[in-house]
Amino acid sequence: MKCENCKKESQWLEIVGSDFVCRKCIGKHKIMGLILRTHMDTFNFLVRNLKINNYKELIDVRREEIEKAADLKKHGIFLKKEE
């Protein structure tokens, strides 16, 4: 299947709303890429709870929205402080 963002062929694609997106494209969002690589179940939980409908909405998600939707420290995800 092809990634709907970069149009490259890949065997493993993630479903983000109505789009099929490769891990490399998801990795462009610093926080969501980290969560996908380390805690896949938490990533899927966030996509459902934030009601992300497509890839563009995933990229536009801010850190505050992610922290409001899930307690990342409870899942073992520690983010550096913003300066």
N, C-alpha and C positions, 0 to 999 in steps of 0.2 A: 504494500500500500504506500501511498505517497503522503508526505506531510503537507498539510494544507497551507502552511506558512512558507516554508523554503522550497517546496515542491520536489524534495529529494526522496528517493525510494528508501524505505526502512521496514524491517520486519516488526519492530516493536514501536508502537505509537501509543500515546496516552490520549484518552478521550477528555477533552476540555469543553464542556457544554456540547455544542453541535460539531466541533472541529476535532479532527485527528491530528495531533501535533507530536513531533519527535522530541526526545529528551534534550537535544541540543538547543532547540528553539525555546523550550521551557526554561532552560538554564540561563537565558538572557535576562530573566527576572531574578535578581540576586537571591532574594529570600525564598521564593517559591521553588527555584532550582535547587537550593540547598535542602529544602524540606523533601522534595521529590527524591533526591539522591539518598537521603538518610532515613526518612520515615515515609514510605509510600502510602501507608494507610492514613496518616495525618494529612498528606497532600490531597487524597481523595475526599476526606472529611471537609477540608477547607473549600474545595471546589463546590461541593454540595451546599455547604452552609452559607457561603458567600454568594451563592446563586450566580456563578460565572457561566455566561451563555456562549462565549467564544474566546478565541485566543487574544483578541484585542482587549477584552475586559480583564483577562488574566494579567496582562502586562500593566494595566492601569491600576491594579490593586496596590494600596499603600500599606506600609508596615503597621500603622495604627489599626486598620481594618482587620489585618491578620491576627494581631494580638487581641483584639476584641472578640474575634470569633472562636479562638482556641487558646488555652493556656499552654504555650509552647514549652515552658519550663517543666511542666508536669510530664510532657512527652520526651524530655531529655534534650530539647533543642535550646541552645543558648546563643543569643544574637549579641553582637557587640553593641555597645551604647552608641547612639547617634551623637555627633558633635556639631 
